[in-house]
Amino acid sequence: MATETLKGDTGAGGTSVIRRVLLDNGALSALVVLVVAMSLLSGDFLTTQNLLNVGVQAAVTAILAFGVTFVIVSAGIDLSVGSVAALSATVLAWSATSAGVPVVLAVVLAIVTGIACGFVNGALISYGKLPPFIATLAMLSIARGLSLVISQGSPIAFPDSVSRLGDTLGGWLPVPVLVMIAMGLITALILGRTFIGRSMYAIGGNEEAARLSGLRVQRQKIVIYALSGLFAAVAGIVLASRLVSAQPQAAQGYELDAIAAVVIGGASLAGGVGKASGTLIGALILAVLRNGLNLLSVSAFWQQVVIGVVIALAVLLDTLRRKAGSGAASSAGTAPGAPGSGRKGAFKFAGAALAVALVVGGVSYFNSGSTGGTTKVGMSLSTLNNPFFVQMKDGAQAEAKKAGIDLTVTDAQNDASQQANQLQNFTSSGVSSIIVNPVDSDAVGPGVRGANKADIPVIAADRGVNKADAATLVASDNVAGGKLAADALADKLGGKGSIVILQGTAGTSASRERGAGFAEGLKAYPDIKVVAKQPADFDRTKGLDVMTNLVQSHPGITGVFAENDEMALGAVKALGSKAGKTVSVVGFDGTPDGLKAVEAGTLYASVAQQPSELGRIAVQNAVKAAKGDKVEKTVKVPVKVVTRENVADFS
């Protein structure tokens, strides 16, 4: 029977071998399909520069995911890695700048910070008996809070010597990719060749059996989570190096991408299964998706839907692969992803990699390249989860349609790193010009410099660009707007009273500038006291919650300044019948909902920036710059205070 089976396997031919290779590497199969699809759909995808971009964009997620692999293999979970990455980078930047610590020692402190956070996670889980989900969720909040405390909510410039980690070698090879490969090799070595690596598989496979066999499970878990913290620290340093600044709000949500990459790569959340190569492939799948969807001009809203669907399909494919290969795995006596897979696994992986190379090479050969003809403009907005920027997008798209140009709009989701990726994608796809509404004026610098090197003009919208050349800045003056808001509120209050301030997302230039302008304007009214300042992240729901709490502790307030209309509307809801009567609320942006509230009298005033006009003028200047026409260095869009008396002019 064994002979017959062998003959049957041998006679199956090349088709059977390819089918088995793909079944045994479900994530790799998904990556092959994605690469082929993106290559066929976009002539800009399969270029050397863009593939390097994909590697850079995968680097931070992959490094985080390598650390999370240790945890998931041991049947745990770590939700804190994104926050730990931000904290470690902030510690490094603060130590090397504000504290005057030597850079080498600052790097050591950053690494120690990551390890310490992981150690605390492991101790809470092992000795505190907290579920991993709860322990790491607590650390997520603690690390993010400490990052904000240390930085005071503002980005901190990164040391130049460390920022080289975000540069290239020889002008083309990105250092983040090299760091990613190095960390991947270390992960593979730990999992496959060390006692702690084998312990991870044992604990994940059956923790009680591992304990009975003599493993010190509690101590091992502390080491496992400490390793995850170490990898998070490295990822944070690489991320901050790319942005040339430590962002206290950096890497938000990256823990979910890291977990997704590990699971897509074939690891089981039940534990006992996982490998470094699979995690790398999972991170590449996410990077290829985001890169390709940007190049294909897919709507920023639909991108989230597509990414979610593809993640689900990739995991489903891997599940089917496990079912199909369970018999073979049993006969081989080795669990998928466990150490000791042997030479057969290596040959299969090499064969699959060769297949990928052949497919990609073939597609590249027959690909006609980038489409031409129509002027292409890329627009990266800081967020589309805010009516102000939605109106800016609408104005830009209306002007683009009128001018007959191809406008691609992307949503950075208030993530400076994601915006850097989008600018890289625009640059490599050869757009005629780029419009950027920076998440942070400093962090966007490297991406804009990349466009400068490619001779692509960049138009800054609403917020300026630091340490790089923008052809023009189209913006309203946030500082001047803040002063107008102070004057309007003071006039309504008769120059005296107690007020609270609802601040935007910590670290964003809009929040800093509007707050600074309001504080400057308020100096002329010494009888107005600011009794509380609290961030509500430009969000209406958070504005409602924060204002509800502040009303309890400060019942006698007479005024509120919110740094955007969304938070102002949340405050109006919290104040109830007091809004517009005993408490005057002033917002910022002049959004449609804000203007309706002004008209109704619940919102006293809003500083209107005319975002649609801002978007329209930005596109006009982008087209001029693309043609080589002269543009003004600064184009100011007027801001006005809208009250009930003049709201009809804006509505």
Secondary structure, DSSP 8 states (H G I E B T S, - for coil): -HHHHHHHHHHTHHHHHHHHHHHHTHHHHHHHHHHHHHHHH-TTTSSHHHHHHHHHHHHHHHHHHHHHHHHHHTT-----HHHHHHHHHHHHHHHHHTS---HHHHHHHHHHHHHHHHHHHHHHHHTS---HHHHHHHHHHHHHHHHHHHHTTS-EE--HHHHGGGSEETTTEEHHHHHHHHHHHHHHHHHHHSHHHHHHHHHHH-HHHHHHTT--HHHHHHHHHHHHHHHHHHHHHHHHHHHTEE-TTTTTTHHHHHHHHHHHTT--TTSS---HHHHHHHHHHHHHHHHHHHHTT--HHHHHHHHHHHHHHHHHHHHHHHHHHHHHHHHHT--TTSS--HHHHHHHHHHHHHHHHHHHHHHHHH------SS-EEEEEES-SSSHHHHHHHHHHHHHHHHHT-EEEEEE-TT-HHHHHHHHHHHHHTT-SEEEE--SSTTTTHHHHHHHHHTT--EEEESS--SSS--SEEEE--HHHHHHHHHHHHHHHHTT-EEEEEEE-STT-HHHHHHHHHHHHHHTT-TTEEEEEEEE-TT-HHHHHHHHHHHHHH-TT--EEEESSHHHHHHHHHHHGGGBTTTBEEEEEE--HHHHHHHHHTSS-EEEE--HHHHHHHHHHHHHHHHHT----SEEE---EEE-TTTHHHH-
